[in-house]
Amino acid sequence: MHPDLLALLDAHMAELTALRHILAAPRPVHPGERFAAALEAARAAERYARITAEALRAGAATIV
């Protein structure tokens, strides 16, 4: 299960890094572009939390 959790974390960090580049872009942006990126970052965090919790519950169930 440990490699699976690390893979989930790596994917999550890659997604957040890509979104950070959008937020930190030193260029003119379209109205709402940064807001949308920040919202997507929050949604990514929710997805990561849900998927990780499900993986942990599944792993805990195999220990019992």
C-alpha positions, 0 to 999 in steps of 0.5 A: 500500500505504501507505494500506492500512497506515494504514487497518489501523493506524487500525482497530486503534487504534480497537479498542484505544481501545474496549477501553481504555474498558472497562478504565478504566471508573470503575464496578463491573464484572462478575467477569472483565470487565477480564480479558476486555477485556485478553485481547481487546486481546492478541488484537487485537494478534495479529490486527493483527500477522498482517494487517499482516505479510501485507499487507507480504509481499504488497506486497513480492512485487509489488516483486520 
